Amino acid sequence: MSWFQYPINLAPCVDLERISSSAGRYRSLFIGVISAAQYFERRSAIRQTWRGHLKTQSNIWNNPLDVVRFGFVIGLTDDEAVQQKVKEESEEYGDILQINTIDTYSNLSLKVAGLLNWVTTYCSPVDFILKVDDDVYVNVHNLATVLHSLTPSEPSVCGHQVGDNVPSRVEDGNREEMSVEEWPWKQYPPHILGDMVLMTGNSIRPLLAACQTTPLMPVENVYFYGICTKKAGIESHNYTGPIWVF
């Protein structure tokens, strides 16, 4: 995990000890939105919509949700003009986390590992981490309600779980194509889809430990929220409620 560097970094999370000692009323949350350097319009749309709702969020019992840090997680780009524009975007909004891996789909698992490593280094102890893609709209009110229904002391991941997905073997340019050499079995293990995943903070270190002893595979949802969670003994909770809209 010491391999990871952050050419553009977020400010560390603060006041986590205060939040954790607030008699269970608060839920500290880090939100990492998986994006790519060139997706400026997607990030702008999120800033103008559901990210703004985080400032006034509460659940059905009017309990607060404390978002301790929000960041768009991107990789490296070899386009100097794009990189310069990303730097300017970071200076304006302060919400860009860039990881030192090239932004390709095959590197997505490595990119998520870099995000989780950042959380353990700069945002611990945090109650929950929400990892979400930049083409997903988050219902912030429902998110707050779900968080207050979970116990942050129990290592777990929560999301839409599937159990019968099969690898794509056809050489048709499918970005999730998986060769027999990479995955010789007919089905993937049960796993949570990667579009939106809610993790307890105390599940991150076990996930990273499992990652360090498990060969990386490009299908991030199978790798992290299927194989590594099972290896780390982390509970998976199926949730298909209205937290997100594609």
Sequence and secondary structure as in RCSB ss.txt:
>XXXX:A:sequence
MSWFQYPINLAPCVDLERISSSAGRYRSLFIGVISAAQYFERRSAIRQTWRGHLKTQSNIWNNPLDVVRFGFVIG
LTDDEAVQQKVKEESEEYGDILQINTIDTYSNLSLKVAGLLNWVTTYCSPVDFILKVDDDVYVNVHNLATVLHSL
TPSEPSVCGHQVGDNVPSRVEDGNREEMSVEEWPWKQYPPHILGDMVLMTGNSIRPLLAACQTTPLMPVENVYFY
GICTKKAGIESHNYTGPIWVF
>XXXX:A:secstr
 TT   SB       HHHHHTSTT   EEEEEEE  TT HHHHHHHHHTHHHHGGG B TT  B EEEEEEEEEE
E S HHHHHHHHHHHHHH  EEEEEEE  GGGHHHHHHHHHHHHHHHS S SEEEEEETT EE HHHHHHHHTTS
 TTS EEEE EES    B   S  TTB  TTT  SSS  SEE TTEEEEEGGGHHHHHHHHHTS   S HHHIII
IIIHHHHT EEEE  STTEE 
